[in-house]
Amino acid sequence: MATSYKVQFWEHRHRPDRRKPFMVRWSVAGREFSESFLTKTQADGRKAELITAARAGEPFDVDRGLPLSELRKEKQVTWYQLARNYVEKRWSGAPAKTRTTWADALATVTFELVKSKAGMPDRRVVRRALYSWGFNVNQWSKEAPPEIERALAWVAKNSVLVSAFEEPKTVRRLLDALAVKLDGKPAAATVTLRKRRIVNHIFGYAVEEGLLVVNPLPLVQWQPPEVEDELDPGVVVNPEQAALLMAAVGRQGRRGARLVGFFGCIYYAWMRPAEVVNLKIERCHLPAQGWGRLILDETRPRVGSSWTDDGTPHDKRGLKHRAAKATRPVPIPPELVAILRAHIDAYGVAPDGRLFRTSRDGMVQESGYGVVWKRARTEVLSPADCATPLGRRPYDLRHAGISLGLNSGVDPTEVARRAGHSVAVMLRVYAKCLHGTEDYANELISQRLARSSRAVPRAVPPADPGPDPGP
């Protein structure tokens, strides 16, 4: 859309032989435009509107000769429709997990951005309808249950227009909605900021489409919540506890015995669970002695079949924060090599080469390994420790392994490479877990100072001149 601020107005043209004899005339970037009216008063009013827009510094569309504000009103849509358009435009090729985060953020705010809540269905039904159907493109071609249809129809009818965000109070309503959960309790700071970023992108899209002049979010004073990026050291198990926990996993029935290597990969190879579930035998170098190596090239997060392109529960993606075909070689210690060799000897591999599978060759799921981990944790830790965050989630094994590497003196760049982090993110997240580094740093400084003191002669204090003899 080409626009221009070069607008010129002329006197009305009076044509008595026409049904609408009074013509308003103006030009935009040299192109002439006109509108005809029945009375001179109407023509004067229209000319005044155009002059006001020009004097306010508003750009005019070169093709139609109208202020952009008028064009926006012509194609105005509701917030609900804008959000759906945004999701539809970006859906193709997006990770399934990203799709769920869009739906979650938009479902959070959309049922609050309505002109009236009269006749509103149950809040939880509306929330479910928006998340599972309203912002899930895969579901749009399917017939929704009647209560879902009614909820979405109510939202579509009552959603505010995008132009409402030109008023700061509407933007404030949106920000307030981002900061609370469905039950009215405050949302986590990281969740609030993540949802705000998504909404910010949608407003940028609205500006691109000519629905808004500017993104309204920065125009409203809003204090973002403080985010604690650093990992809580209280979740990190020590090497002895990690070994006891994995041994306890093996005692949790047939399912647990098949998962010892799974948890071992999380701890010893610093892998994400979504990377472990699809680890294949051809990507493993497991020598009889010494260190081995895993070549990671894929992640399979579980997001639900309704969100993936192929209808399977696990989305097939490349490594997190890496190019599509990037790989990450990870050396693994003899302890993990032995665990994986024993696992393969006992259970073999799936037809597609996966090391870890269910008894029916299915993908290992969080619901299954989560139960096993919870039971092992209860067996190993004291009741007092179980009440703390110590090793509460299987993912905490990854945190423990990375912390072990850093505290062992491994170069942070190498730790970050093996873990699939950037160095900056890793040091920020694990800053509080670097126990003992202060003493180690002090020792290095002392050694360096000692060498310098041997090279430079010590200053000899002057001899004592004795008491002052006085006058």
VOPAGU-2260 file (C-alpha; in pm, 1 decimal, decimal comma):
REM VOPAGU-2260
SITE   aa  ch    i         X         Y         Z
SITE  MET   A    0       0,0       0,0       0,0
SITE  ALA   A    1     160,7     321,8    -121,7
SITE  THR   A    2      98,1     628,4      93,8
SITE  SER   A    3     188,1     996,8      77,7
SITE  TYR   A    4     173,3    1306,9     295,0
SITE  LYS   A    5     159,0    1533,1     -11,7
SITE  VAL   A    6    -208,7    1631,8     -10,1
SITE  GLN   A    7    -356,2    1939,4    -180,5
SITE  PHE   A    8    -716,5    2073,4    -165,3
SITE  TRP   A    9    -909,4    2291,1    -412,2
SITE  GLU   A   10   -1232,2    2485,4    -401,7
SITE  HIS   A   11   -1557,6    2299,9    -453,1
SITE  ARG   A   12   -1680,4    2256,5    -807,2
SITE  HIS   A   13   -2048,9    2342,6    -849,8
SITE  ARG   A   14   -2233,7    2151,9   -1124,5
SITE  PRO   A   15   -2606,3    2251,0   -1118,9
SITE  ASP   A   16   -2702,6    1991,0   -1379,1
SITE  ARG   A   17   -2595,5    1697,3   -1161,3
SITE  ARG   A   18   -2801,2    1515,4    -898,6
SITE  LYS   A   19   -2520,8    1580,6    -647,8
SITE  PRO   A   20   -2396,1    1920,5    -764,4
SITE  PHE   A   21   -2123,7    1997,4    -506,0
SITE  MET   A   22   -1790,1    1827,1    -571,4
SITE  VAL   A   23   -1505,7    1811,8    -316,2
SITE  ARG   A   24   -1169,3    1798,8    -494,0
SITE  TRP   A   25    -818,6    1712,2    -371,8
SITE  SER   A   26    -500,7    1537,4    -483,9
SITE  VAL   A   27    -261,2    1289,3    -323,9
SITE  ALA   A   28      92,7    1273,2    -462,9
SITE  GLY   A   29     -33,2    1449,6    -776,5
SITE  ARG   A   30    -329,5    1214,2    -836,2
SITE  GLU   A   31    -670,8    1385,0    -837,4
SITE  PHE   A   32    -971,6    1260,9    -641,2
SITE  SER   A   33   -1325,8    1385,7    -587,4
SITE  GLU   A   34   -1652,2    1311,6    -405,1
SITE  SER   A   35   -1994,1    1463,6    -484,4
SITE  PHE   A   36   -2263,1    1575,5    -236,6
SITE  LEU   A   37   -2619,8    1694,2    -248,8
SITE  THR   A   38   -2562,7    2016,0     -47,3
SITE  LYS   A   39   -2276,0    2257,7       3,5
SITE  THR   A   40   -2291,2    2195,1     379,9
SITE  GLN   A   41   -2225,0    1825,7     324,1
SITE  ALA   A   42   -1936,6    1908,5      90,9
SITE  ASP   A   43   -1788,2    2152,1     342,8
SITE  GLY   A   44   -1807,8    1889,3     617,5
SITE  ARG   A   45   -1635,6    1625,0     410,3
SITE  LYS   A   46   -1358,6    1864,6     306,8
SITE  ALA   A   47   -1307,5    1958,5     671,6
SITE  GLU   A   48   -1265,8    1588,6     764,4
SITE  LEU   A   49    -997,8    1539,5     500,8
SITE  ILE   A   50    -814,9    1859,8     593,8
SITE  THR   A   51    -817,5    1760,9     961,5
SITE  ALA   A   52    -659,0    1424,9     878,8
SITE  ALA   A   53    -391,5    1590,3     664,3
SITE  ARG   A   54    -308,1    1852,0     927,2
SITE  ALA   A   55    -279,6    1575,3    1188,9
SITE  GLY   A   56       2,0    1427,6     982,2
SITE  GLU   A   57    -193,7    1122,5     874,8
SITE  PRO   A   58     -77,0     952,2     553,8
SITE  PHE   A   59    -318,0     919,8     260,2
SITE  ASP   A   60    -345,1     616,3      35,4
SITE  VAL   A   61    -217,4     703,1    -312,3
SITE  ASP   A   62    -453,5     464,8    -492,9
SITE  ARG   A   63    -777,4     566,9    -322,2
SITE  GLY   A   64    -690,0     912,8    -195,6
SITE  LEU   A   65    -824,0     849,6     154,9
SITE  PRO   A   66    -663,1     877,5     501,8
SITE  LEU   A   67    -544,1     544,1     634,4
SITE  SER   A   68    -777,8     573,2     932,6
SITE  GLU   A   69   -1076,9     558,2     699,8
SITE  LEU   A   70    -940,6     259,3     513,4
SITE  ARG   A   71    -885,0      75,6     840,7
SITE  LYS   A   72   -1247,8     129,1     938,2
SITE  GLU   A   73   -1361,3     -13,5     605,1
SITE  LYS   A   74   -1184,8    -346,0     662,6
SITE  GLN   A   75   -1207,1    -355,1    1040,1
SITE  VAL   A   76   -1212,9    -700,6    1198,9
SITE  THR   A   77   -1255,8    -827,6    1552,0
SITE  TRP   A   78    -968,2    -925,3    1778,2
SITE  TYR   A   79   -1081,9   -1288,8    1754,9
SITE  GLN   A   80   -1068,1   -1285,1    1375,2
SITE  LEU   A   81    -730,1   -1108,2    1374,0
SITE  ALA   A   82    -584,8   -1371,6    1607,9
SITE  ARG   A   83    -720,4   -1653,8    1390,9
SITE  ASN   A   84    -577,8   -1491,5    1078,0
SITE  TYR   A   85    -237,7   -1464,5    1246,5
SITE  VAL   A   86    -237,9   -1830,2    1352,9
SITE  GLU   A   87    -351,2   -1947,9    1009,9
SITE  LYS   A   88     -81,5   -1746,2     834,2
SITE  ARG   A   89     200,3   -1888,5    1047,9
SITE  TRP   A   90      66,3   -2242,3    1098,2
SITE  SER   A   91     236,9   -2417,3     807,6
SITE  GLY   A   92     581,7   -2539,0     908,4
SITE  ALA   A   93     554,7   -2417,6    1268,0
SITE  PRO   A   94     656,5   -2664,4    1543,5
SITE  ALA   A   95     357,3   -2826,2    1707,4
SITE  LYS   A   96     475,6   -2703,9    2047,6
SITE  THR   A   97     480,5   -2346,9    1917,7
SITE  ARG   A   98     125,5   -2390,5    1793,1
SITE  THR   A   99      12,1   -2487,6    2141,2
SITE  THR   A  100     179,6   -2181,0    2292,5
SITE  TRP   A  101      -5,4   -1955,7    2045,0
SITE  ALA   A  102    -335,8   -2117,9    2133,1
SITE  ASP   A  103    -268,2   -2097,1    2505,7
SITE  ALA   A  104    -178,2   -1727,2    2495,7
SITE  LEU   A  105    -469,7   -1630,2    2273,2
SITE  ALA   A  106    -723,2   -1836,5    2464,5
SITE  THR   A  107    -607,4   -1660,7    2782,3
SITE  VAL   A  108    -694,2   -1311,8    2660,8
SITE  THR   A  109    -963,8   -1354,7    2395,7
SITE  PHE   A  110   -1256,4   -1431,1    2623,7
SITE  GLU   A  111   -1167,1   -1119,4    2826,1
SITE  LEU   A  112   -1159,3    -894,8    2517,2
SITE  VAL   A  113   -1533,6    -884,7    2460,8
SITE  LYS   A  114   -1785,6    -600,3    2442,3
SITE  SER   A  115   -2010,5    -766,2    2697,7
SITE  LYS   A  116   -2015,7   -1088,8    2896,8
SITE  ALA   A  117   -2394,7   -1115,5    2884,5
SITE  GLY   A  118   -2490,0   -1469,2    2787,4
SITE  MET   A  119   -2132,6   -1591,8    2817,3
SITE  PRO   A  120   -2106,0   -1973,8    2849,4
SITE  ASP   A  121   -1904,2   -2125,9    3130,8
SITE  ARG   A  122   -1553,1   -1978,1    3136,7
SITE  ARG   A  123   -1386,4   -2318,2    3124,6
SITE  VAL   A  124   -1592,9   -2423,0    2823,4
SITE  VAL   A  125   -1499,3   -2100,3    2641,9
SITE  ARG   A  126   -1133,5   -2148,2    2731,9
SITE  ARG   A  127   -1136,3   -2507,2    2607,4
SITE  ALA   A  128   -1321,8   -2409,9    2289,6
SITE  LEU   A  129   -1068,6   -2137,5    2207,2
SITE  TYR   A  130    -762,5   -2347,4    2286,5
SITE  SER   A  131    -867,5   -2676,6    2127,3
SITE  TRP   A  132   -1071,3   -2546,5    1833,3
SITE  GLY   A  133   -1068,5   -2170,0    1784,9
SITE  PHE   A  134    -690,9   -2143,2    1745,8
SITE  ASN   A  135    -611,9   -2495,3    1624,0
SITE  VAL   A  136    -612,1   -2486,9    1242,4
SITE  ASN   A  137    -608,0   -2867,9    1227,0
SITE  GLN   A  138    -954,7   -2871,7    1383,9
SITE  TRP   A  139   -1123,1   -2613,8    1159,3
SITE  SER   A  140   -1232,2   -2868,7     900,7
SITE  LYS   A  141   -1389,6   -3093,4    1165,6
SITE  GLU   A  142   -1732,4   -3071,7    1324,1
SITE  ALA   A  143   -1704,8   -2945,4    1681,3
SITE  PRO   A  144   -1931,0   -3060,2    1966,1
SITE  PRO   A  145   -2242,7   -2842,2    2011,3
SITE  GLU   A  146   -2118,3   -2672,6    2329,3
SITE  ILE   A  147   -1792,7   -2582,7    2156,0
SITE  GLU   A  148   -1980,9   -2439,5    1857,7
SITE  ARG   A  149   -2198,0   -2227,3    2087,4
SITE  ALA   A  150   -1896,2   -2097,6    2279,6
SITE  LEU   A  151   -1707,4   -1999,4    1964,0
SITE  ALA   A  152   -2015,5   -1833,5    1814,5
SITE  TRP   A  153   -2053,4   -1625,4    2131,3
SITE  VAL   A  154   -1687,0   -1518,0    2115,2
SITE  ALA   A  155   -1711,1   -1427,5    1745,6
SITE  LYS   A  156   -2020,0   -1214,2    1810,5
SITE  ASN   A  157   -1888,8   -1031,8    2117,6
SITE  SER   A  158   -1516,6    -989,2    2043,7
SITE  VAL   A  159   -1398,6    -627,5    2041,1
SITE  LEU   A  160   -1290,4    -463,1    1716,3
SITE  VAL   A  161    -919,1    -420,8    1653,5
SITE  SER   A  162    -974,0     -43,5    1648,8
SITE  ALA   A  163   -1060,0     -66,9    2019,9
SITE  PHE   A  164    -688,5    -104,2    2090,9
SITE  GLU   A  165    -640,8     259,0    1996,7
SITE  GLU   A  166    -781,2     319,2    2346,8
SITE  PRO   A  167    -525,5     255,4    2625,0
SITE  LYS   A  168    -792,0     106,4    2852,1
SITE  THR   A  169    -846,9    -183,2    2609,4
SITE  VAL   A  170    -473,2    -252,2    2593,6
SITE  ARG   A  171    -466,9    -247,1    2972,1
SITE  ARG   A  172    -743,1    -509,2    2983,4
SITE  LEU   A  173    -536,4    -732,3    2759,4
SITE  LEU   A  174    -222,2    -696,7    2973,5
SITE  ASP   A  175    -419,3    -763,1    3291,7
SITE  ALA   A  176    -561,4   -1080,2    3135,9
SITE  LEU   A  177    -211,8   -1202,9    3047,7
SITE  ALA   A  178     -98,0   -1183,3    3407,7
SITE  VAL   A  179    -357,3   -1416,9    3563,2
SITE  LYS   A  180    -455,1   -1781,5    3527,5
SITE  LEU   A  181    -804,8   -1908,2    3459,6
SITE  ASP   A  182    -869,7   -1940,4    3834,3
SITE  GLY   A  183    -773,8   -1575,4    3890,2
SITE  LYS   A  184    -437,9   -1650,1    4054,6
SITE  PRO   A  185    -123,8   -1471,8    3929,1
SITE  ALA   A  186      48,3   -1645,9    3638,7
SITE  ALA   A  187     419,1   -1726,7    3646,5
SITE  ALA   A  188     639,4   -1440,9    3526,9
SITE  THR   A  189     790,5   -1645,9    3244,5
SITE  VAL   A  190     444,9   -1746,0    3122,2
SITE  THR   A  191     320,0   -1386,4    3128,7
SITE  LEU   A  192     616,8   -1257,6    2930,6
SITE  ARG   A  193     594,0   -1539,3    2677,8
SITE  LYS   A  194     227,5   -1461,5    2614,0
SITE  ARG   A  195     301,3   -1091,6    2585,0
SITE  ARG   A  196     560,0   -1162,9    2314,3
SITE  ILE   A  197     299,1   -1354,4    2114,9
SITE  VAL   A  198      45,2   -1072,5    2147,1
SITE  ASN   A  199     315,1    -824,6    2045,5
SITE  HIS   A  200     373,4   -1022,4    1724,2
SITE  ILE   A  201       1,7   -1016,6    1648,6
SITE  PHE   A  202     -13,0    -638,8    1683,1
SITE  GLY   A  203     284,3    -615,9    1448,0
SITE  TYR   A  204      85,4    -825,8    1201,5
SITE  ALA   A  205    -212,4    -590,5    1244,8
SITE  VAL   A  206      10,7    -294,6    1154,7
SITE  GLU   A  207     133,3    -481,1     845,1
SITE  GLU   A  208    -226,8    -540,7     739,2
SITE  GLY   A  209    -316,8    -175,0     785,7
SITE  LEU   A  210    -557,2    -246,5    1072,1
SITE  LEU   A  211    -356,9     -33,7    1317,5
SITE  VAL   A  212    -124,7     261,9    1266,9
SITE  VAL   A  213     116,5     156,4    1542,2
SITE  ASN   A  214     163,9    -130,6    1783,9
SITE  PRO   A  215     -26,9     -14,7    2094,9
SITE  LEU   A  216     160,2    -225,4    2354,5
SITE  PRO   A  217     462,7       6,5    2399,8
SITE  LEU   A  218     227,4     303,6    2441,4
SITE  VAL   A  219      86,8     171,0    2770,1
SITE  GLN   A  220     297,3     184,4    3086,0
SITE  TRP   A  221     329,5    -170,4    3213,4
SITE  GLN   A  222     577,2    -314,7    3456,2
SITE  PRO   A  223     684,2    -659,6    3333,8
SITE  PRO   A  224     716,7    -921,8    3608,0
SITE  GLU   A  225    1062,1   -1008,4    3733,7
SITE  VAL   A  226    1186,0   -1333,8    3583,4
SITE  GLU   A  227    1426,1   -1560,3    3769,9
SITE  ASP   A  228    1635,5   -1724,5    3497,3
SITE  GLU   A  229    1879,8   -1891,4    3732,3
SITE  LEU   A  230    1825,9   -2253,9    3820,9
SITE  ASP   A  231    1737,1   -2327,4    4181,6
SITE  PRO   A  232    2029,2   -2531,7    4323,8
SITE  GLY   A  233    1773,3   -2709,5    4539,9
SITE  VAL   A  234    1663,2   -2925,0    4244,9
SITE  VAL   A  235    2012,9   -3059,0    4168,0
SITE  VAL   A  236    2093,2   -3408,8    4296,5
SITE  ASN   A  237    2455,2   -3499,8    4364,0
SITE  PRO   A  238    2630,6   -3788,6    4179,0
SITE  GLU   A  239    2566,1   -4034,8    4462,0
SITE  GLN   A  240    2195,4   -3951,3    4469,4
SITE  ALA   A  241    2174,0   -3974,4    4090,0
SITE  ALA   A  242    2326,4   -4323,5    4096,7
SITE  LEU   A  243    2087,6   -4436,9    4371,8
SITE  LEU   A  244    1787,8   -4295,7    4184,5
SITE  MET   A  245    1874,6   -4475,0    3861,0
SITE  ALA   A  246    1927,9   -4799,5    4050,1
SITE  ALA   A  247    1584,7   -4753,1    4209,4
SITE  VAL   A  248    1434,0   -4694,4    3864,3
SITE  GLY   A  249    1549,6   -5042,9    3767,9
SITE  ARG   A  250    1353,9   -5188,2    4059,4
SITE  GLN   A  251    1021,4   -5038,9    3947,9
SITE  GLY   A  252     892,6   -5346,2    3765,7
SITE  ARG   A  253     934,8   -5428,9    3397,6
SITE  ARG   A  254     868,5   -5072,6    3288,9
SITE  GLY   A  255    1133,1   -4934,1    3523,3
SITE  ALA   A  256    1397,1   -5186,3    3412,8
SITE  ARG   A  257    1356,1   -5066,1    3053,0
SITE  LEU   A  258    1402,0   -4702,0    3157,0
SITE  VAL   A  259    1736,4   -4709,8    3340,1
SITE  GLY   A  260    1921,3   -4619,9    3021,0
SITE  PHE   A  261    1661,8   -4355,0    2940,7
SITE  PHE   A  262    1732,2   -4168,0    3264,2
SITE  GLY   A  263    2103,2   -4238,0    3223,6
SITE  CYS   A  264    2105,1   -4047,1    2894,5
SITE  ILE   A  265    1942,4   -3749,3    3063,7
SITE  TYR   A  266    2203,0   -3745,0    3342,0
SITE  TYR   A  267    2527,7   -3860,5    3179,7
SITE  ALA   A  268    2475,1   -3721,0    2827,2
SITE  TRP   A  269    2282,5   -3407,7    2937,8
SITE  MET   A  270    2007,5   -3488,1    2688,1
SITE  ARG   A  271    1656,2   -3348,8    2686,4
SITE  PRO   A  272    1386,0   -3618,1    2727,1
SITE  ALA   A  273    1249,2   -3531,1    2381,7
SITE  GLU   A  274    1596,3   -3612,7    2240,5
SITE  VAL   A  275    1622,9   -3942,4    2427,1
SITE  VAL   A  276    1289,1   -4088,4    2311,7
SITE  ASN   A  277    1410,6   -4108,7    1951,6
SITE  LEU   A  278    1774,5   -4207,0    2010,4
SITE  LYS   A  279    1862,7   -4476,1    1753,6
SITE  ILE   A  280    2125,6   -4744,5    1755,9
SITE  GLU   A  281    2300,6   -4618,0    1441,6
SITE  ARG   A  282    2370,2   -4287,1    1618,9
SITE  CYS   A  283    2547,5   -4457,0    1910,2
SITE  HIS   A  284    2916,8   -4551,3    1936,0
SITE  LEU   A  285    2944,2   -4781,4    2236,5
SITE  PRO   A  286    3295,7   -4932,4    2267,0
SITE  ALA   A  287    3370,7   -5216,5    2506,6
SITE  GLN   A  288    3601,9   -4987,0    2703,2
SITE  GLY   A  289    3640,3   -4613,9    2751,2
SITE  TRP   A  290    3425,3   -4324,4    2645,1
SITE  GLY   A  291    3157,7   -4353,8    2378,8
SITE  ARG   A  292    2972,0   -4102,3    2164,2
SITE  LEU   A  293    2614,2   -4019,4    2068,1
SITE  ILE   A  294    2524,4   -3818,3    1758,1
SITE  LEU   A  295    2203,5   -3624,9    1823,5
SITE  ASP   A  296    2007,9   -3495,1    1526,1
SITE  GLU   A  297    1640,8   -3501,8    1615,9
SITE  THR   A  298    1392,4   -3426,4    1890,7
SITE  ARG   A  299    1044,3   -3573,5    1932,0
SITE  PRO   A  300     846,2   -3368,0    2186,2
SITE  ARG   A  301     501,3   -3498,4    2272,9
SITE  VAL   A  302     235,1   -3235,0    2204,1
SITE  GLY   A  303     -77,7   -3429,1    2111,1
SITE  SER   A  304    -200,2   -3566,6    1780,1
SITE  SER   A  305    -436,1   -3275,7    1708,5
SITE  TRP   A  306    -142,7   -3032,1    1681,5
SITE  THR   A  307      97,7   -3222,3    1452,8
SITE  ASP   A  308      87,5   -3236,3    1074,2
SITE  ASP   A  309      90,3   -3615,9    1055,1
SITE  GLY   A  310    -156,2   -3680,1    1338,5
SITE  THR   A  311      96,6   -3854,1    1564,8
SITE  PRO   A  312     137,4   -3748,3    1929,6
SITE  HIS   A  313     510,2   -3673,2    1892,2
SITE  ASP   A  314     624,0   -3390,0    1665,8
SITE  LYS   A  315     931,1   -3467,8    1456,7
SITE  ARG   A  316    1171,8   -3173,2    1474,9
SITE  GLY   A  317    1540,3   -3093,9    1449,0
SITE  LEU   A  318    1747,9   -3011,6    1755,1
SITE  LYS   A  319    1624,9   -2727,5    1971,8
SITE  HIS   A  320    1764,2   -2384,4    1872,6
SITE  ARG   A  321    1957,8   -2541,7    1585,0
SITE  ALA   A  322    1927,6   -2551,0    1206,5
SITE  ALA   A  323    1700,1   -2821,1    1066,5
SITE  LYS   A  324    1978,5   -3067,5     976,6
SITE  ALA   A  325    2228,6   -2976,7    1248,1
SITE  THR   A  326    2380,0   -3250,3    1464,2
SITE  ARG   A  327    2529,7   -3245,8    1813,0
SITE  PRO   A  328    2797,4   -3503,4    1896,8
SITE  VAL   A  329    2805,8   -3581,0    2268,2
SITE  PRO   A  330    3084,6   -3783,9    2434,5
SITE  ILE   A  331    2945,2   -4018,0    2699,6
SITE  PRO   A  332    3136,1   -4164,3    2997,7
SITE  PRO   A  333    3200,9   -4537,9    3040,5
SITE  GLU   A  334    2922,3   -4552,7    3301,5
SITE  LEU   A  335    2658,2   -4466,5    3040,6
SITE  VAL   A  336    2823,6   -4682,4    2775,2
SITE  ALA   A  337    2789,2   -4983,8    3006,2
SITE  ILE   A  338    2425,3   -4901,1    3085,0
SITE  LEU   A  339    2331,6   -4870,7    2717,3
SITE  ARG   A  340    2516,3   -5187,8    2614,2
SITE  ALA   A  341    2335,5   -5378,9    2889,2
SITE  HIS   A  342    2002,7   -5228,5    2781,5
SITE  ILE   A  343    2053,1   -5334,0    2418,3
SITE  ASP   A  344    2159,1   -5686,3    2522,9
SITE  ALA   A  345    1847,9   -5723,6    2738,5
SITE  TYR   A  346    1579,1   -5555,9    2526,4
SITE  GLY   A  347    1716,3   -5508,1    2177,0
SITE  VAL   A  348    1593,4   -5212,4    1973,8
SITE  ALA   A  349    1268,8   -5113,5    1801,9
SITE  PRO   A  350    1218,1   -5199,1    1431,6
SITE  ASP   A  351    1318,2   -4843,1    1342,4
SITE  GLY   A  352    1631,5   -4861,3    1559,0
SITE  ARG   A  353    1506,8   -4675,4    1869,0
SITE  LEU   A  354    1676,3   -4780,8    2191,8
SITE  PHE   A  355    1383,0   -4696,1    2414,3
SITE  ARG   A  356    1028,3   -4814,3    2353,1
SITE  THR   A  357     720,7   -4942,2    2527,2
SITE  SER   A  358     641,3   -5313,9    2541,5
SITE  ARG   A  359     445,6   -5263,5    2216,1
SITE  ASP   A  360     726,0   -5073,4    2038,7
SITE  GLY   A  361     557,7   -4736,9    2097,9
SITE  MET   A  362     728,3   -4409,4    2185,3
SITE  VAL   A  363     819,0   -4365,7    2552,3
SITE  GLN   A  364     580,0   -4110,7    2700,4
SITE  GLU   A  365     613,5   -3865,0    2985,9
SITE  SER   A  366     310,9   -4009,2    3162,6
SITE  GLY   A  367     488,5   -4345,3    3181,6
SITE  TYR   A  368     841,8   -4247,8    3277,6
SITE  GLY   A  369     707,7   -3977,5    3512,4
SITE  VAL   A  370     533,2   -4237,9    3727,0
SITE  VAL   A  371     845,6   -4453,3    3742,2
SITE  TRP   A  372    1058,6   -4155,3    3842,9
SITE  LYS   A  373     817,2   -4053,2    4117,2
SITE  ARG   A  374     824,8   -4401,2    4270,7
SITE  ALA   A  375    1205,3   -4422,9    4253,1
SITE  ARG   A  376    1239,7   -4080,4    4413,5
SITE  THR   A  377    1011,2   -4185,2    4700,9
SITE  GLU   A  378    1218,4   -4498,7    4753,1
SITE  VAL   A  379    1556,6   -4323,2    4762,4
SITE  LEU   A  380    1494,3   -3987,0    4926,8
SITE  SER   A  381    1384,7   -3926,9    5282,5
SITE  PRO   A  382    1033,8   -3790,2    5341,2
SITE  ALA   A  383    1188,8   -3453,9    5421,4
SITE  ASP   A  384    1381,2   -3447,7    5091,8
SITE  CYS   A  385    1076,2   -3567,0    4899,0
SITE  ALA   A  386     892,6   -3258,8    5022,5
SITE  THR   A  387    1158,5   -3036,8    4860,0
SITE  PRO   A  388    1217,1   -2968,7    4486,9
SITE  LEU   A  389    1525,2   -3196,8    4492,5
SITE  GLY   A  390    1512,4   -3405,0    4173,4
SITE  ARG   A  391    1137,0   -3359,2    4150,9
SITE  ARG   A  392    1126,2   -3386,8    3771,1
SITE  PRO   A  393    1317,9   -3623,8    3542,3
SITE  TYR   A  394    1446,0   -3310,7    3365,0
SITE  ASP   A  395    1628,5   -3220,3    3686,0
SITE  LEU   A  396    1872,4   -3502,0    3603,6
SITE  ARG   A  397    1986,8   -3294,9    3305,5
SITE  HIS   A  398    2036,8   -2995,8    3533,2
SITE  ALA   A  399    2237,3   -3216,1    3769,3
SITE  GLY   A  400    2458,5   -3349,4    3489,3
SITE  ILE   A  401    2534,8   -3003,8    3349,4
SITE  SER   A  402    2607,4   -2870,7    3699,6
SITE  LEU   A  403    2843,4   -3163,6    3754,7
SITE  GLY   A  404    3031,4   -3076,2    3437,1
SITE  LEU   A  405    3069,2   -2713,2    3532,6
SITE  ASN   A  406    3174,7   -2788,8    3888,7
SITE  SER   A  407    3429,9   -3041,2    3760,6
SITE  GLY   A  408    3613,0   -2759,7    3584,2
SITE  VAL   A  409    3506,0   -2840,8    3227,0
SITE  ASP   A  410    3533,7   -2534,3    3004,2
SITE  PRO   A  411    3189,6   -2363,6    2991,0
SITE  THR   A  412    3206,9   -2346,8    2611,9
SITE  GLU   A  413    3239,9   -2724,7    2591,4
SITE  VAL   A  414    2964,2   -2778,2    2848,1
SITE  ALA   A  415    2733,5   -2552,6    2647,2
SITE  ARG   A  416    2815,0   -2735,0    2323,5
SITE  ARG   A  417    2740,8   -3078,2    2468,9
SITE  ALA   A  418    2419,9   -2959,1    2633,2
SITE  GLY   A  419    2293,1   -2775,8    2325,6
SITE  HIS   A  420    2293,2   -2434,3    2498,1
SITE  SER   A  421    2448,9   -2104,4    2411,5
SITE  VAL   A  422    2727,7   -2010,6    2652,4
SITE  ALA   A  423    2544,4   -1697,3    2766,1
SITE  VAL   A  424    2223,6   -1885,9    2846,5
SITE  MET   A  425    2406,8   -2166,9    3021,9
SITE  LEU   A  426    2606,5   -1936,2    3250,5
SITE  ARG   A  427    2296,4   -1734,8    3333,6
SITE  VAL   A  428    2081,3   -2038,4    3412,0
SITE  TYR   A  429    2344,2   -2231,2    3608,4
SITE  ALA   A  430    2509,3   -1939,2    3788,0
SITE  LYS   A  431    2388,4   -2049,1    4132,1
SITE  CYS   A  432    2497,7   -2409,8    4081,7
SITE  LEU   A  433    2868,3   -2338,8    4042,5
SITE  HIS   A  434    2967,1   -2452,4    4393,4
SITE  GLY   A  435    3333,1   -2434,5    4488,8
SITE  THR   A  436    3439,2   -2210,3    4202,8
SITE  GLU   A  437    3526,8   -1923,8    4438,6
SITE  ASP   A  438    3789,9   -2126,6    4624,4
SITE  TYR   A  439    3926,5   -2258,8    4295,9
SITE  ALA   A  440    3949,2   -1904,7    4154,5
SITE  ASN   A  441    4119,8   -1781,7    4472,5
SITE  GLU   A  442    4376,9   -2060,3    4445,8
SITE  LEU   A  443    4457,3   -1970,1    4084,5
SITE  ILE   A  444    4501,8   -1602,6    4176,0
SITE  SER   A  445    4722,8   -1691,5    4473,3
SITE  GLN   A  446    4942,9   -1909,6    4255,1
SITE  ARG   A  447    4985,8   -1629,4    4003,8
SITE  LEU   A  448    5067,1   -1374,7    4273,1
SITE  ALA   A  449    5320,4   -1612,0    4425,9
SITE  ARG   A  450    5505,0   -1637,5    4094,3
SITE  SER   A  451    5514,7   -1259,5    4058,9
SITE  SER   A  452    5640,3   -1210,3    4415,6
SITE  ARG   A  453    5937,4   -1441,2    4347,7
SITE  ALA   A  454    6029,2   -1241,7    4037,2
SITE  VAL   A  455    6018,2    -897,4    4203,5
SITE  PRO   A  456    6249,7    -823,9    4505,5
SITE  ARG   A  457    6058,2    -750,9    4819,9
SITE  ALA   A  458    6075,4    -392,2    4947,2
SITE  VAL   A  459    6310,9    -362,7    5250,6
SITE  PRO   A  460    6170,2    -139,8    5526,1
SITE  PRO   A  461    6403,8     141,8    5639,7
SITE  ALA   A  462    6614,2      83,4    5954,3
SITE  ASP   A  463    6468,0     214,8    6280,2
SITE  PRO   A  464    6642,3     551,6    6343,5
SITE  GLY   A  465    6574,7     524,6    6716,9
SITE  PRO   A  466    6408,8     781,7    6941,5
SITE  ASP   A  467    6395,4    1142,1    6836,0
SITE  PRO   A  468    6683,2    1319,3    7021,1
SITE  GLY   A  469    6475,3    1628,0    7051,9
SITE  PRO   A  470    6595,5    1988,0    7034,6
